[in-house]
């Protein structure tokens, strides 16, 4: 497994402190984030999932704990939009350059608005996908927010 991805390159370029951890990715898992938490031996609230959505028809990125569900209504409000919906997996792969299950909020093909759930942003440290299936970066969510210029809002 390569530990160099567009996500890790973006983190390195920004001088962001992080540590990589690999785990056995299970493509058949019903909820990939929860499977990652179990494999890493971390609480699900500390393993953040990255979702790609359409907000008023435009791509956006959402980061929240793997044991939470995003409220599309709250997400739309957070971005000053009328509607939000999940992006189709094939579209998420095309927009981000990552395979589903390995989507990172860092190093995507094109910068898109990012919203981090307030509970996730308040954590001292958390795991976030490092750009490939089975690879996570442990970092401070406050650094994630700063690097991405993300909006922090209660969206779960």
N, C-alpha and C positions, 0 to 999 in steps of 0.2 A: 504494500500500500504506500503510495506516495504521500508524503506529508507536506508537499508543496502544491497549493491550489491557488486559484485567484483570491480566495478568502484570506489565506495565510499571507499571501503577498501583500494584500491591502492592509492587513494588520501590521505586518513588518514595516511597510512604507510609512505608516502613521506612527510608528514607534510605540505601538500598543503592547502592554504587558499581557501575556497569555501563556497557557500551557496546553499542549495537545495531549489528548487521550484517545486511543483507538479502542474499539470494542467490536464484537461480532454482530454485524448487522443482520437482522432477520427480515428478508423481503416479504415473508408471509405474515408478519405481525399485523394484527388488526390496527393497533395504534403504535406507529413507529417511535414516537417520542417516549411513550411509556416503556417500550421495549429497550430503548437506549438507556433510560434511567435505571432499569433493572440491571442491565448489563454493566453499567458503570458503578452500580451500588450507591446511587445518589437518590435523594428524595425527588419525586416527579416535579415538585414546584421549582427545583433548582436546575432542571434540564429544560431549556427553552426550545420551543418549536418555532420554525419559520414558515409562515403561510403566505402564499401569494393570492391577492384578491383583486377584484375590479371595483373601483370606487367611481361612481358615475361613469362607468365604462373605461376608466383609465387604470393602469396597473399601480398597485401599492403593495407594500410588504408589512406583515404583522408579526410581532414577536411576543409570545406569551408562554406561560408554563405549560409543560406537556400534559398536565392533568386538567387543564382548563379548556373551555370552548369560547370562541370569540363571539360577541354579540354584534351582529352586522349593523344593527341600528345604532349602537354606541360607537362603533367604528366610523360609520358615515358621519355622525355628529362630530367626532373628534377631528375629522378632516374637512368639516364644513361642506359636506356633500349630502345628496338626497338619498343615495342608495349604495349598498355594498353587497357583493356576492363573491363566493369562492371562484378562483380562476380554474379553468380546466387544467389537469395535469400536463398535457402536451403544451399548452400555452405557457404554463409556468416554466417549463424546461426551455422553451424557446426564448422567453423574455429574460430569464436569469442566466442561462448558459449552464445550469446545473441539472442533474437528474433528480427527480422527485425522491425524497429520502435523503438527499444530500444538499438541499438548498440552504445556502447561507445568506444572511442579510448583507454580508460583506463581499465585495468583488463581483457583484452582479454585472452583466453586460452593460446595463444602463441604470443610472441612479434613479430610484423611484421614491416617492414619499414613504416613510417608515413610521409605524406606530408601535410603541412598546407598551404593553400593559403595565399599569402603575404598580401592581404588586410585584411584577418581575423586575421593574426598574429599581425597586426599593431593596432588592437583595444585595448582600455584600459581594457575593460571587455566584456565578452560574455557568452552566455549560451552554454553548450555542454551536450549531453545526459549523464545521470548519471547511465545508465545500465538497465533501464527498461522503458517501454512505460509510458509516462506521468510524467517522473521525469527528471529534468534538473539541472545541477550544474552551478552556475554563478561563473566564475573565470577569471583570467587574461590569455589571450591566450599565453602570453610570458611564463607563468608557464607551460602550456600544452606543448609547444615546448621543454622546458627544461626537463620536466619529461620524455617525450617520446623520446627525442633525435631526434625530427622530423626535416625534411628538410623543409625550408620555401622557396616557389617559387611561381611565378605568374602562377597559373594553371587554372584560370577561364577565 
